[in-house]
Amino acid sequence: MKFLDSLDKRRRENIKEALRLLKTSPYPGQGSGDKKEIKGASKSAYRMRIGDYRAFYVIEENKIIKVTEIMTAEAAHKKYGQI
């Protein structure tokens, strides 16, 4: 992802490590990480708070987790509002 490539190595690795945790606990209320379901989305869409960043992802029928966007919290609030 272009956005990840633009970050310094430490931040990039922190985000990647948080995303790896989704393999075992992708749903809100499971495992670690601040995760929320996005209401009104056509698919089961979620956001994960990773420090000052937000990762948006969907869980597909075959339980494959697809990260759709990663952005700063500020950009996420502008695009999606306070979620």
Residue pairs with C-beta under 8 A, 6 or more apart in sequence:
1 67
1 70
3 69
3 70
3 71
4 12
4 15
4 16
4 70
5 12
7 15
11 51
11 53
14 50
14 51
15 50
15 53
15 55
15 70
18 33
18 48
18 50
18 55
19 48
19 50
19 55
19 67
21 31
21 32
21 33
22 33
22 48
22 57
22 65
23 65
24 31
25 31
25 32
25 33
26 35
26 46
26 57
26 59
26 65
27 35
27 46
27 59
28 35
28 36
28 37
28 46
29 35
33 48
33 49
33 50
34 48
34 49
35 46
35 47
35 48
35 49
36 46
36 47
36 83
37 44
37 45
37 46
38 45
38 46
38 47
38 56
38 80
38 83
41 58
43 58
43 59
43 60
44 58
44 59
45 56
45 57
45 58
45 68
46 56
46 57
46 58
46 59
47 54
47 55
47 56
47 57
47 76
47 80
47 83
48 54
48 55
48 56
48 57
49 73
52 72
52 73
53 70
53 71
53 72
53 73
54 70
54 71
54 72
54 73
54 76
55 67
55 69
55 70
56 67
56 68
56 69
56 70
56 76
57 65
57 66
57 67
57 68
58 65
58 66
58 68
59 65
59 66
60 66
71 79
76 83
